[in-house]
């Protein structure tokens, strides 16, 4: 993982923040810097139950921090890294 990227992430989200995959770190930093993170989290929060259920239905696996859904690098049009 890019050391500078990780340092920037920790400076924005806290040194003890969970470390997601690099592609997610990049996206989180971008949203935090452009001021859209709060709005996007609100949309997810408002629709969480439906989003979670759909992911579980499609994958056949309960959501967790280690769910394979989080391995999908959406920068690469939904292909796994």
C-alpha positions as CSV (number, residue, x, y, z in Angstrom):
1,X,0.0,0.0,0.0
2,X,1.2,3.5,-0.8
3,X,2.7,4.9,2.4
4,X,1.8,8.6,1.6
5,X,-1.8,7.6,0.8
6,X,-2.1,5.7,4.1
7,X,-0.6,8.6,6.1
8,X,-3.1,11.0,4.5
9,X,-6.0,8.7,5.2
10,X,-4.9,8.4,8.9
11,X,-4.6,12.2,9.1
12,X,-8.1,12.6,7.9
13,X,-9.8,9.7,9.6
14,X,-7.7,9.1,12.7
15,X,-4.7,6.9,13.4
16,X,-6.9,4.1,14.7
17,X,-9.4,4.2,11.8
18,X,-10.0,0.8,10.2
19,X,-7.8,0.3,7.1
20,X,-9.9,-0.6,4.0
21,X,-8.4,-1.6,0.7
22,X,-6.3,1.0,-1.1
23,X,-9.0,1.7,-3.7
24,X,-11.4,2.6,-1.0
25,X,-8.9,4.7,0.8
26,X,-8.4,6.8,-2.3
27,X,-12.2,7.3,-2.7
28,X,-12.7,8.2,1.0
29,X,-9.9,10.7,0.9
30,X,-11.4,12.3,-2.3
31,X,-14.8,12.5,-0.8
32,X,-13.5,13.9,2.5
33,X,-11.5,16.6,0.7
34,X,-14.2,17.6,-1.7
35,X,-16.8,17.8,1.1
36,X,-19.1,15.1,-0.2
37,X,-18.4,12.3,2.3
38,X,-21.2,13.3,4.8
39,X,-23.9,13.5,2.1
40,X,-22.9,10.2,0.6
41,X,-22.8,8.5,4.0
42,X,-26.3,9.9,4.7
43,X,-27.6,8.3,1.5
44,X,-26.1,5.0,2.5
45,X,-27.4,5.3,6.1
46,X,-30.9,6.1,4.8
47,X,-30.9,3.0,2.6
48,X,-28.6,0.7,4.6
49,X,-31.1,-2.1,5.2
50,X,-32.0,-2.4,1.5
51,X,-28.3,-2.2,0.4
52,X,-27.2,-4.8,2.9
53,X,-30.0,-7.2,2.0
54,X,-29.4,-6.9,-1.7
55,X,-25.6,-7.6,-1.3
56,X,-26.3,-10.5,0.9
57,X,-29.0,-11.9,-1.5
58,X,-26.6,-11.6,-4.5
59,X,-23.5,-13.0,-2.7
60,X,-25.2,-15.5,-0.5
61,X,-23.0,-14.3,2.3
62,X,-23.7,-12.2,5.4
63,X,-22.2,-8.7,5.4
64,X,-19.0,-8.2,7.4
65,X,-15.9,-6.0,7.2
66,X,-14.3,-8.9,5.3
67,X,-17.1,-9.4,2.8
68,X,-15.8,-10.0,-0.7
69,X,-17.9,-7.0,-1.9
70,X,-15.3,-4.7,-0.5
71,X,-12.6,-6.3,-2.7
72,X,-14.4,-4.9,-5.8
73,X,-12.4,-2.0,-7.2
74,X,-15.1,0.1,-8.8
75,X,-12.5,2.2,-10.5
76,X,-12.0,-0.8,-12.7
77,X,-15.7,-1.1,-13.7
78,X,-16.6,-3.6,-11.0
79,X,-13.8,-6.1,-11.7
80,X,-12.0,-7.7,-8.7
81,X,-8.5,-6.5,-8.2
